Amino acid sequence: MTVPFLDLTRQYAALREEIDRAVGRALESQRFILGPEVDQLEGELATLCGVRHGIGVASGTDALILALEAAGVRPGDAVVTSPFSFFATASSIARLGARPCFVDIEETTFNMDPEAVAAGTPRDARAILPVHIFGQCSAVERIREAARLSVGTELPIVEDAAQAIGATRHGRPAGSLGAAGCLSFYPTKNLGGAGDGGMVVTDDEAIARRVRSLRAHGDAGRYDHRDLGMNSRLDTIQAAILLVKAKRLREWNETRRVRAATYDRLLAGAGAGAGTDLRLPVTAAGNQHTYHQYVIRSRRRDELARHLRDRGIGSAVYYPIPLHRQACFASLGYREGAFPRAEAACREVLALPLYPEITEAEQESVAGAIREFFGES
């Protein structure tokens, strides 16, 4: 059975009429810039994230840049973050003229290791940017305390929650664990639009006010520009589409958890007889995972990916190169071996097909092919 890694057409087919009506209403209104749908979406997602403010912006990357700037990051500052993430996590820091300061990850969750934060936070650190990778929250409370003990003061935490909308830690939603949280509505996300889009969510009135200004060229009102800012506003048409999907997000995230449990069951013990190190995802105590990705790992990752491809099964590697080894960050001076757990993850991780519309029969085909790879029936 052919199993695509991701098939967005299935979701659209189920929502086609409702989405088309929502887009039609936005077109008829001709209010394309910060229209009423944007206001409504900002309110709904702020509530979902357990905060008072949502500020829609043009992309998840812009959300990171604007949230960091609003939190006080300036040129020359250090920002502590993970080397195991999408490029935008580190590039958003560099775009502000600040310096990404990487620390290693936990082996099981792939999230930033609080002990590494304690050892690796420099004295000139201005903020911490943990990444809730693959849909699971970082241990933000431990990261906050580790950084405080390291530098003697509490640093603002900006959450990269681009992959974790709807996830919780000890009952608190992603986006409410730090000074601000950053969401992405890239089409493949759990809440995906029809193009780029993002949002900053925060309980901090000053940060919210500053992000609103920065997203509109630093306008303080009546063409009074106190800062340079940028042009980064969430399109009304995107907001209209996202409002249709947002009311289904909790159901979709729960379905993802069910699908993940199905893989856990189908792959339990897979490869044990072959002496492999195949490992399944681990959810940390206190976390509710949203499984933006279901990621397994094996030292035979590349062979396994080829085996799946040959059987018509999609898979993907997130991420093949750690951020500290990207050519554009060579000037930071990091060398291979600097962050061994992140580097090992880049060699071993493989994401399997998982989305609310995938069928159990398709999952059985994926699991069967993996067992076949390891010489099992």
Rosetta blueprint (number, residue, H / E / L):
1 M L
2 T L
3 V E
4 P L
5 F L
6 L L
7 D L
8 L H
9 T H
10 R H
11 Q H
12 Y H
13 A H
14 A H
15 L H
16 R H
17 E H
18 E H
19 I H
20 D H
21 R H
22 A H
23 V H
24 G H
25 R H
26 A H
27 L H
28 E H
29 S H
30 Q L
31 R L
32 F L
33 I E
34 L L
35 G L
36 P H
37 E H
38 V H
39 D H
40 Q H
41 L H
42 E H
43 G H
44 E H
45 L H
46 A H
47 T H
48 L H
49 C L
50 G L
51 V L
52 R L
53 H E
54 G E
55 I E
56 G E
57 V E
58 A L
59 S L
60 G H
61 T H
62 D H
63 A H
64 L H
65 I H
66 L H
67 A H
68 L H
69 E H
70 A H
71 A L
72 G L
73 V L
74 R L
75 P L
76 G L
77 D L
78 A E
79 V E
80 V E
81 T E
82 S L
83 P L
84 F L
85 S L
86 F L
87 F L
88 A H
89 T H
90 A H
91 S H
92 S H
93 I H
94 A H
95 R H
96 L L
97 G L
98 A L
99 R E
100 P E
101 C E
102 F E
103 V L
104 D L
105 I E
106 E L
107 E L
108 T L
109 T L
110 F L
111 N L
112 M E
113 D L
114 P H
115 E H
116 A H
117 V H
118 A H
119 A H
120 G H
121 T L
122 P L
123 R L
124 D L
125 A E
126 R E
127 A E
128 I E
129 L E
130 P L
131 V E
132 H L
133 I H
134 F H
135 G H
136 Q L
137 C L
138 S L
139 A L
140 V H
141 E H
142 R H
143 I H
144 R H
145 E H
146 A H
147 A H
148 R H
149 L H
150 S H
151 V H
152 G L
153 T L
154 E L
155 L L
156 P L
157 I E
158 V E
159 E E
160 D E
161 A L
162 A L
163 Q L
164 A L
165 I L
166 G L
167 A L
168 T E
169 R E
170 H L
171 G L
172 R E
173 P E
174 A L
175 G L
176 S L
177 L L
178 G L
179 A L
180 A E
181 G E
182 C E
183 L E
184 S E
185 F L
186 Y L
187 P L
188 T L
189 K L
190 N L
191 L L
192 G L
193 G L
194 A L
195 G L
196 D L
197 G L
198 G E
199 M E
200 V E
201 V E
202 T E
203 D L
204 D L
205 E H
206 A H
207 I H
208 A H
209 R H
210 R H
211 V H
212 R H
213 S H
214 L H
215 R L
216 A E
217 H L
218 G L
219 D E
220 A L
221 G L
222 R L
223 Y L
224 D L
225 H E
226 R L
227 D L
228 L L
229 G L
230 M L
231 N E
232 S L
233 R L
234 L L
235 D E
236 T H
237 I H
238 Q H
239 A H
240 A H
241 I H
242 L H
243 L H
244 V H
245 K H
246 A H
247 K L
248 R L
249 L H
250 R H
251 E H
252 W H
253 N H
254 E H
255 T H
256 R H
257 R H
258 V H
259 R H
260 A H
261 A H
262 T H
263 Y H
264 D H
265 R H
266 L H
267 L H
268 A L
269 G L
270 A L
271 G L
272 A H
273 G H
274 A H
275 G L
276 T L
277 D L
278 L L
279 R E
280 L L
281 P L
282 V L
283 T L
284 A L
285 A L
286 G L
287 N E
288 Q E
289 H L
290 T L
291 Y L
292 H L
293 Q L
294 Y E
295 V E
296 I E
297 R E
298 S L
299 R L
300 R L
301 R H
302 D H
303 E H
304 L H
305 A H
306 R H
307 H H
308 L H
309 R H
310 D H
311 R L
312 G L
313 I E
314 G L
315 S L
316 A E
317 V L
318 Y L
319 Y L
320 P L
321 I L
322 P L
323 L H
324 H H
325 R H
326 Q L
327 A H
328 C H
329 F H
330 A H
331 S H
332 L H
333 G L
334 Y L
335 R L
336 E L
337 G L
338 A L
339 F L
340 P H
341 R H
342 A H
343 E H
344 A H
345 A H
346 C H
347 R H
348 E H
349 V E
350 L E
351 A E
352 L E
353 P L
354 L L
355 Y L
356 P L
357 E L
358 I L
359 T L
360 E H
361 A H
362 E H
363 Q H
364 E H
365 S H
366 V H
367 A H
368 G H
369 A H
370 I H
371 R H
372 E H
373 F H
374 F L
375 G L
376 E L
377 S L
